[in-house]
Amino acid sequence: MAFIITSPCKDEKAAECVEVCPVDCIEEGKDMFYIDPDICIDCGACEAVCPVEAIYHEDELPEEEREYIEINRKFFQE
């Protein structure tokens, strides 16, 4: 998994990330967006345009947002 969308996206869903993704790996969920780790090419385009700074590379994910790794994983398992 490369990039993770975290809590600032919840109920925000600004969608700039979706528009710039070159591989269409960002999917809309009920209350936020999710990045498909099997499709993401780790380009960082989404992170640069996120107006609420909700997207992090997994290696740079703040400790308080680590639960979003599992939340993202579950979204794509369903």
N, CA, C and O atoms as a GROMACS GRO file, in nm:
protein
  312
    1MET      N    1   0.085  -0.117   0.000
    1MET     CA    2   0.000   0.000   0.000
    1MET      C    3   0.090   0.124   0.000
    1MET      O    4   0.188   0.129   0.074
    2ALA      N    5   0.057   0.220  -0.081
    2ALA     CA    6   0.141   0.338  -0.091
    2ALA      C    7   0.082   0.457  -0.016
    2ALA      O    8   0.137   0.500   0.084
    3PHE      N    9  -0.028   0.509  -0.064
    3PHE     CA   10  -0.090   0.625  -0.002
    3PHE      C   11  -0.219   0.586   0.069
    3PHE      O   12  -0.289   0.494   0.028
    4ILE      N   13  -0.248   0.659   0.177
    4ILE     CA   14  -0.366   0.633   0.259
    4ILE      C   15  -0.443   0.764   0.274
    4ILE      O   16  -0.383   0.869   0.299
    5ILE      N   17  -0.574   0.758   0.260
    5ILE     CA   18  -0.658   0.875   0.286
    5ILE      C   19  -0.708   0.862   0.430
    5ILE      O   20  -0.755   0.756   0.471
    6THR      N   21  -0.698   0.970   0.505
    6THR     CA   22  -0.723   0.967   0.649
    6THR      C   23  -0.842   1.054   0.692
    6THR      O   24  -0.918   1.103   0.608
    7SER      N   25  -0.856   1.072   0.822
    7SER     CA   26  -0.974   1.134   0.883
    7SER      C   27  -1.015   1.272   0.830
    7SER      O   28  -1.136   1.298   0.825
    8PRO      N   29  -0.925   1.360   0.789
    8PRO     CA   30  -0.973   1.489   0.738
    8PRO      C   31  -1.066   1.476   0.616
    8PRO      O   32  -1.143   1.568   0.588
    9CYS      N   33  -1.058   1.365   0.545
    9CYS     CA   34  -1.145   1.342   0.429
    9CYS      C   35  -1.286   1.303   0.470
    9CYS      O   36  -1.382   1.326   0.396
   10LYS      N   37  -1.298   1.245   0.587
   10LYS     CA   38  -1.428   1.195   0.631
   10LYS      C   39  -1.532   1.307   0.628
   10LYS      O   40  -1.514   1.412   0.691
   11ASP      N   41  -1.638   1.285   0.556
   11ASP     CA   42  -1.747   1.380   0.536
   11ASP      C   43  -1.708   1.504   0.456
   11ASP      O   44  -1.790   1.595   0.440
   12GLU      N   45  -1.586   1.511   0.406
   12GLU     CA   46  -1.540   1.625   0.325
   12GLU      C   47  -1.558   1.595   0.176
   12GLU      O   48  -1.631   1.664   0.105
   13LYS      N   49  -1.489   1.489   0.131
   13LYS     CA   50  -1.497   1.440  -0.006
   13LYS      C   51  -1.485   1.551  -0.111
   13LYS      O   52  -1.573   1.568  -0.194
   14ALA      N   53  -1.375   1.625  -0.106
   14ALA     CA   54  -1.352   1.735  -0.199
   14ALA      C   55  -1.330   1.686  -0.343
   14ALA      O   56  -1.369   1.756  -0.436
   15ALA      N   57  -1.271   1.572  -0.363
   15ALA     CA   58  -1.255   1.504  -0.492
   15ALA      C   59  -1.145   1.555  -0.584
   15ALA      O   60  -1.133   1.504  -0.695
   16GLU      N   61  -1.066   1.650  -0.544
   16GLU     CA   62  -0.954   1.692  -0.627
   16GLU      C   63  -0.860   1.574  -0.654
   16GLU      O   64  -0.802   1.564  -0.762
   17CYS      N   65  -0.846   1.487  -0.556
   17CYS     CA   66  -0.759   1.371  -0.570
   17CYS      C   67  -0.805   1.279  -0.683
   17CYS      O   68  -0.723   1.227  -0.758
   18VAL      N   69  -0.934   1.260  -0.694
   18VAL     CA   70  -0.989   1.174  -0.799
   18VAL      C   71  -0.958   1.231  -0.936
   18VAL      O   72  -0.924   1.157  -1.029
   19GLU      N   73  -0.970   1.361  -0.949
   19GLU     CA   74  -0.949   1.428  -1.078
   19GLU      C   75  -0.806   1.418  -1.128
   19GLU      O   76  -0.784   1.412  -1.249
   20VAL      N   77  -0.707   1.414  -1.039
   20VAL     CA   78  -0.567   1.414  -1.082
   20VAL      C   79  -0.504   1.274  -1.088
   20VAL      O   80  -0.394   1.259  -1.142
   21CYS      N   81  -0.571   1.174  -1.036
   21CYS     CA   82  -0.512   1.040  -1.034
   21CYS      C   83  -0.499   0.985  -1.176
   21CYS      O   84  -0.598   0.970  -1.246
   22PRO      N   85  -0.376   0.954  -1.219
   22PRO     CA   86  -0.355   0.906  -1.356
   22PRO      C   87  -0.400   0.762  -1.380
   22PRO      O   88  -0.412   0.719  -1.495
   23VAL      N   89  -0.425   0.686  -1.272
   23VAL     CA   90  -0.463   0.545  -1.289
   23VAL      C   91  -0.600   0.513  -1.231
   23VAL      O   92  -0.637   0.396  -1.222
   24ASP      N   93  -0.674   0.614  -1.193
   24ASP     CA   94  -0.810   0.596  -1.137
   24ASP      C   95  -0.815   0.494  -1.023
   24ASP      O   96  -0.897   0.402  -1.024
   25CYS      N   97  -0.726   0.512  -0.927
   25CYS     CA   98  -0.723   0.418  -0.815
   25CYS      C   99  -0.801   0.466  -0.693
   25CYS      O  100  -0.805   0.397  -0.592
   26ILE      N  101  -0.862   0.584  -0.702
   26ILE     CA  102  -0.934   0.639  -0.587
   26ILE      C  103  -1.083   0.617  -0.606
   26ILE      O  104  -1.142   0.657  -0.706
   27GLU      N  105  -1.142   0.551  -0.507
   27GLU     CA  106  -1.284   0.519  -0.514
   27GLU      C  107  -1.360   0.591  -0.404
   27GLU      O  108  -1.308   0.613  -0.294
   28GLU      N  109  -1.483   0.628  -0.434
   28GLU     CA  110  -1.567   0.698  -0.338
   28GLU      C  111  -1.643   0.599  -0.253
   28GLU      O  112  -1.708   0.507  -0.304
   29GLY      N  113  -1.635   0.618  -0.123
   29GLY     CA  114  -1.711   0.539  -0.029
   29GLY      C  115  -1.828   0.621   0.023
   29GLY      O  116  -1.854   0.731  -0.027
   30LYS      N  117  -1.896   0.569   0.122
   30LYS     CA  118  -2.012   0.636   0.177
   30LYS      C  119  -1.979   0.775   0.233
   30LYS      O  120  -2.052   0.871   0.210
   31ASP      N  121  -1.868   0.784   0.308
   31ASP     CA  122  -1.837   0.911   0.373
   31ASP      C  123  -1.697   0.965   0.345
   31ASP      O  124  -1.660   1.069   0.398
   32MET      N  125  -1.619   0.896   0.261
   32MET     CA  126  -1.485   0.943   0.225
   32MET      C  127  -1.434   0.867   0.103
   32MET      O  128  -1.501   0.778   0.052
   33PHE      N  129  -1.316   0.904   0.055
   33PHE     CA  130  -1.253   0.835  -0.057
   33PHE      C  131  -1.149   0.735  -0.006
   33PHE      O  132  -1.100   0.746   0.107
   34TYR      N  133  -1.117   0.637  -0.091
   34TYR     CA  134  -1.021   0.533  -0.057
   34TYR      C  135  -0.929   0.509  -0.175
   34TYR      O  136  -0.972   0.520  -0.290
   35ILE      N  137  -0.803   0.476  -0.148
   35ILE     CA  138  -0.705   0.448  -0.254
   35ILE      C  139  -0.685   0.297  -0.262
   35ILE      O  140  -0.651   0.232  -0.164
   36ASP      N  141  -0.705   0.244  -0.382
   36ASP     CA  142  -0.686   0.100  -0.404
   36ASP      C  143  -0.536   0.072  -0.413
   36ASP      O  144  -0.471   0.116  -0.508
   37PRO      N  145  -0.481   0.000  -0.318
   37PRO     CA  146  -0.336  -0.024  -0.316
   37PRO      C  147  -0.288  -0.112  -0.430
   37PRO      O  148  -0.169  -0.111  -0.463
   38ASP      N  149  -0.377  -0.189  -0.491
   38ASP     CA  150  -0.338  -0.275  -0.603
   38ASP      C  151  -0.326  -0.198  -0.734
   38ASP      O  152  -0.264  -0.246  -0.829
   39ILE      N  153  -0.384  -0.079  -0.739
   39ILE     CA  154  -0.381   0.002  -0.862
   39ILE      C  155  -0.288   0.122  -0.849
   39ILE      O  156  -0.227   0.164  -0.948
   40CYS      N  157  -0.275   0.177  -0.729
   40CYS     CA  158  -0.192   0.296  -0.704
   40CYS      C  159  -0.049   0.275  -0.754
   40CYS      O  160   0.012   0.172  -0.728
   41ILE      N  161   0.003   0.375  -0.826
   41ILE     CA  162   0.140   0.367  -0.877
   41ILE      C  163   0.237   0.452  -0.793
   41ILE      O  164   0.352   0.471  -0.832
   42ASP      N  165   0.190   0.503  -0.679
   42ASP     CA  166   0.276   0.574  -0.586
   42ASP      C  167   0.331   0.704  -0.645
   42ASP      O  168   0.446   0.741  -0.618
   43CYS      N  169   0.251   0.774  -0.725
   43CYS     CA  170   0.298   0.896  -0.791
   43CYS      C  171   0.289   1.020  -0.703
   43CYS      O  172   0.364   1.115  -0.723
   44GLY      N  173   0.197   1.022  -0.606
   44GLY     CA  174   0.184   1.135  -0.516
   44GLY      C  175   0.100   1.250  -0.567
   44GLY      O  176   0.088   1.352  -0.499
   45ALA      N  177   0.041   1.238  -0.685
   45ALA     CA  178  -0.040   1.346  -0.740
   45ALA      C  179  -0.157   1.380  -0.649
   45ALA      O  180  -0.192   1.497  -0.633
   46CYS      N  181  -0.218   1.280  -0.591
   46CYS     CA  182  -0.334   1.302  -0.504
   46CYS      C  183  -0.295   1.378  -0.377
   46CYS      O  184  -0.367   1.468  -0.333
   47GLU      N  185  -0.183   1.342  -0.320
   47GLU     CA  186  -0.137   1.407  -0.197
   47GLU      C  187  -0.116   1.557  -0.218
   47GLU      O  188  -0.149   1.638  -0.132
   48ALA      N  189  -0.061   1.592  -0.332
   48ALA     CA  190  -0.029   1.732  -0.360
   48ALA      C  191  -0.151   1.822  -0.374
   48ALA      O  192  -0.142   1.942  -0.347
   49VAL      N  193  -0.265   1.767  -0.416
   49VAL     CA  194  -0.383   1.851  -0.439
   49VAL      C  195  -0.490   1.842  -0.330
   49VAL      O  196  -0.591   1.913  -0.338
   50CYS      N  197  -0.472   1.759  -0.232
   50CYS     CA  198  -0.575   1.741  -0.129
   50CYS      C  199  -0.590   1.870  -0.047
   50CYS      O  200  -0.496   1.911   0.021
   51PRO      N  201  -0.708   1.934  -0.053
   51PRO     CA  202  -0.726   2.061   0.017
   51PRO      C  203  -0.734   2.050   0.169
   51PRO      O  204  -0.720   2.149   0.240
   52VAL      N  205  -0.758   1.929   0.219
   52VAL     CA  206  -0.768   1.910   0.364
   52VAL      C  207  -0.649   1.831   0.420
   52VAL      O  208  -0.649   1.793   0.538
   53GLU      N  209  -0.549   1.807   0.336
   53GLU     CA  210  -0.427   1.736   0.375
   53GLU      C  211  -0.457   1.603   0.443
   53GLU      O  212  -0.406   1.573   0.551
   54ALA      N  213  -0.541   1.524   0.378
   54ALA     CA  214  -0.583   1.395   0.433
   54ALA      C  215  -0.504   1.277   0.378
   54ALA      O  216  -0.521   1.165   0.426
   55ILE      N  217  -0.418   1.300   0.279
   55ILE     CA  218  -0.349   1.190   0.212
   55ILE      C  219  -0.202   1.187   0.254
   55ILE      O  220  -0.131   1.288   0.248
   56TYR      N  221  -0.160   1.068   0.297
   56TYR     CA  222  -0.022   1.048   0.341
   56TYR      C  223   0.034   0.923   0.276
   56TYR      O  224  -0.038   0.828   0.248
   57HIS      N  225   0.165   0.925   0.252
   57HIS     CA  226   0.232   0.801   0.216
   57HIS      C  227   0.231   0.715   0.342
   57HIS      O  228   0.246   0.767   0.452
   58GLU      N  229   0.213   0.588   0.326
   58GLU     CA  230   0.203   0.499   0.442
   58GLU      C  231   0.322   0.514   0.538
   58GLU      O  232   0.304   0.507   0.660
   59ASP      N  233   0.440   0.536   0.486
   59ASP     CA  234   0.560   0.551   0.570
   59ASP      C  235   0.558   0.680   0.652
   59ASP      O  236   0.631   0.691   0.750
   60GLU      N  237   0.476   0.777   0.612
   60GLU     CA  238   0.472   0.907   0.679
   60GLU      C  239   0.341   0.929   0.754
   60GLU      O  240   0.312   1.040   0.799
   61LEU      N  241   0.262   0.825   0.767
   61LEU     CA  242   0.132   0.834   0.831
   61LEU      C  243   0.147   0.868   0.981
   61LEU      O  244   0.219   0.798   1.052
   62PRO      N  245   0.081   0.975   1.028
   62PRO     CA  246   0.087   1.006   1.172
   62PRO      C  247   0.030   0.890   1.254
   62PRO      O  248  -0.062   0.822   1.211
   63GLU      N  249   0.084   0.870   1.370
   63GLU     CA  250   0.042   0.760   1.456
   63GLU      C  251  -0.109   0.760   1.480
   63GLU      O  252  -0.172   0.655   1.480
   64GLU      N  253  -0.168   0.879   1.501
   64GLU     CA  254  -0.311   0.888   1.530
   64GLU      C  255  -0.399   0.855   1.408
   64GLU      O  256  -0.520   0.843   1.422
   65GLU      N  257  -0.339   0.840   1.291
   65GLU     CA  258  -0.415   0.806   1.170
   65GLU      C  259  -0.390   0.663   1.122
   65GLU      O  260  -0.442   0.623   1.018
   66ARG      N  261  -0.311   0.588   1.195
   66ARG     CA  262  -0.272   0.452   1.152
   66ARG      C  263  -0.391   0.359   1.134
   66ARG      O  264  -0.384   0.264   1.056
   67GLU      N  265  -0.500   0.383   1.206
   67GLU     CA  266  -0.618   0.298   1.192
   67GLU      C  267  -0.674   0.300   1.050
   67GLU      O  268  -0.746   0.209   1.010
   68TYR      N  269  -0.641   0.403   0.972
   68TYR     CA  270  -0.692   0.413   0.837
   68TYR      C  271  -0.628   0.314   0.740
   68TYR      O  272  -0.680   0.292   0.631
   69ILE      N  273  -0.517   0.255   0.778
   69ILE     CA  274  -0.460   0.147   0.698
   69ILE      C  275  -0.560   0.032   0.694
   69ILE      O  276  -0.592  -0.021   0.587
   70GLU      N  277  -0.610  -0.007   0.810
   70GLU     CA  278  -0.706  -0.117   0.818
   70GLU      C  279  -0.842  -0.077   0.761
   70GLU      O  280  -0.908  -0.158   0.696
   71ILE      N  281  -0.884   0.046   0.782
   71ILE     CA  282  -1.011   0.093   0.726
   71ILE      C  283  -1.006   0.086   0.573
   71ILE      O  284  -1.102   0.044   0.510
   72ASN      N  285  -0.895   0.127   0.515
   72ASN     CA  286  -0.877   0.121   0.370
   72ASN      C  287  -0.879  -0.024   0.322
   72ASN      O  288  -0.944  -0.057   0.223
   73ARG      N  289  -0.807  -0.109   0.393
   73ARG     CA  290  -0.799  -0.251   0.355
   73ARG      C  291  -0.939  -0.316   0.355
   73ARG      O  292  -0.974  -0.390   0.263
   74LYS      N  293  -1.016  -0.286   0.459
   74LYS     CA  294  -1.151  -0.343   0.468
   74LYS      C  295  -1.242  -0.293   0.356
   74LYS      O  296  -1.325  -0.369   0.305
   75PHE      N  297  -1.228  -0.167   0.318
   75PHE     CA  298  -1.311  -0.111   0.210
   75PHE      C  299  -1.293  -0.192   0.082
   75PHE      O  300  -1.391  -0.221   0.013
   76PHE      N  301  -1.171  -0.229   0.050
   76PHE     CA  302  -1.145  -0.302  -0.074
   76PHE      C  303  -1.167  -0.453  -0.062
   76PHE      O  304  -1.164  -0.522  -0.163
   77GLN      N  305  -1.187  -0.504   0.057
   77GLN     CA  306  -1.220  -0.645   0.075
   77GLN      C  307  -1.368  -0.670   0.055
   77GLN      O  308  -1.410  -0.782   0.025
   78GLU      N  309  -1.449  -0.566   0.073
   78GLU     CA  310  -1.596  -0.583   0.065
   78GLU      C  311  -1.645  -0.583  -0.076
   78GLU      O  312  -1.765  -0.596  -0.100
   0.00000   0.00000   0.00000
